[in-house]
Amino acid sequence: MDHVGIAVEKIDRALAVYSMLGFEKMEEETVDSEGVRAVFLGGAGLTRLELLEPLHDGSSLAGFLSRRGQGLHHVAMRVKDIQAAVSTCEEAGLTIAGPIRTGALGRQVAFIHPKSASGVLIELVQDD
């Protein structure tokens, strides 16, 4: 596992809660292509979290928040070869949502559609 993505309306409010639970801010990035601000949290023995805040109302994350509210957005799995992982998923009949693209921290990512994964959006993240 690489991280768990959590959709929030305001990262600063969410940071206050997660810092009380022992998480520390590790990295922050704006991903203009996705219309999100991403903050990665971590800590000793803790699973990494990615807090996601929409940059504008037209982003897919803003749409997600309006439909579902704040909460779990995706689970990210680390893979060695993103192209091979996507091919394996497609051969198994899973639906890939969109093309392989550059995500947060400049890593190559792809998403398995929730309809193929028991309702969970799964992000495949190439481990460089």
N, C-alpha and C positions, 0 to 999 in steps of 0.2 A: 504494500500500500504506500502511496506517496502522500496523500492528504485528503481531508474532507472539506468540501466547499460549502460555505454557509452564506446565503443571501441575506443581506441586511439593508435597512433603509439608510442608516448612518453608522459608518464604521467607528467613529469616536465613541458613540454610546455603547456599542458592542465591546469595544476594547476594555472599557471599564469593568464589564462583567467578567470577561475571560482573564483579565489580569488578576482578579480576585481568586481565580481557580488555578493560578500558577503559570499561565501562559505569558510569554514575552513576545513583543513585536520583533520579528527577525528581518523581514524585507517588505518593501512597499513598492508598488508599481502601478502606473496607469496603462491600461491596455486599450488604446484608442480604437483598434479594429473591432473590439468587442463592446466598447462603450462602458468599461468598468474600471473602478479603482480596486486594486487587490492588495490586501495586507496578509502576509503569512505570519502565523504565530507558532511558537514552539516552546519547548522547555524540556528539562531532563525527564525522560521516561514518558513524555506526552506525545500523542499522535499530532502531527502538524495539522493546523487548520488554515484555511484560506477564507478570509472574510471578503465578500464581494459587495460593492456598493455601485449602483448605476451612476454613470456620469450625466445622463440625460434621459428624458422620458421616452425617446425612440429606441433605446437599447433593448435587447431581448431580455436582459435581467430586469429592467423596469416592468416589462410585460409579465415576467414570472412573478414578481412581487405583487403586482396588481391582481393576478389570478389566484396566487397561493399564499401570499403573505411571507413574512420572514421565516427562515428555517433552512433545513437541509436542501442544498441545491444539487450537489454531485459528490460522488466518491471517486477519487483518482487512484489509478493503478499504474505503477511503474513498469515499463516494458523496455527491452534492450533495442528493439528495432520496430519503430512505429509502423512502417510500411508492411512488414511481415505480420504484425499483430492485426492490423486492419484487414489484410488479405485472409488471415485465418478466421477472423470474425465473419467476414462476408461469405466465405466458403461454408461456414456453419449455419448460414441463414440469418445472421444478425444484421440489423439495419444500422448503418453508420450515418450519423447526422452531420452532413456536410463533409467538406474535404479535410485532409490533414492541413493544419495551419500552425502558425507561431502563436503560442499562448504566453501566459505570464512567465517572467524570468527568461524569455527568449527560447523556451523549450518547444519542441514539436509536439502537438497534441491532436487527438481525434476523439470524438464522442460516440458512444454506443447509445442509440435511442432508447428511452425508457420502455417503450413497448416491447423491446427485445430483451429487457433485463429486469423483469418483475417490477416495473414502475420506477426504477432507479436510473438516473442519468449517470453513466460511467464514463469518466475521462481516462483515456489512455495517454500517458506522458512518457515520452522517450527519455530514458536515463542516459545522459551523456557522460 
